[in-house]
Amino acid sequence: MPQPEVIQLIRTIRGAPATILLLLMVRGTSMTGREINLYTGYDSKTITNAHGVLEMLGLIQNNGHLN
């Protein structure tokens, strides 16, 4: 039986947050906003918004390297 928390997480994360989370998991290291831009093509506003969603969900932690 699926866990409600997992279902909610999967339904919440889509688009840019999902792409960026996958990128961070594949790279296995922190990345700057510019690096994320180079890999994804997302603009800085999209990256910032996605970062906020992922941080709010407790999936990433701000280490000051988003610039």
C-alpha positions, 0 to 999 in steps of 0.5 A: 500500500502506498504511503500517503506522504509519498503520494503527496510528494510525487503529486507535488513535485513536477516541472522545474522542481522535479528536473532540478531535484533529479539533476542534483541527485545525479550530480551528487553535489551542490550546484550554483544557479548558473550551473543549473541553468547550463544543464537545464536551460531554466532562467534564474527566476524559474530556478529560484522558484523551484529551489523555494519549492524543494526547500519548503518540502525539505528535499534540499537545503540552502547552502548559499550557492544558488547565485 
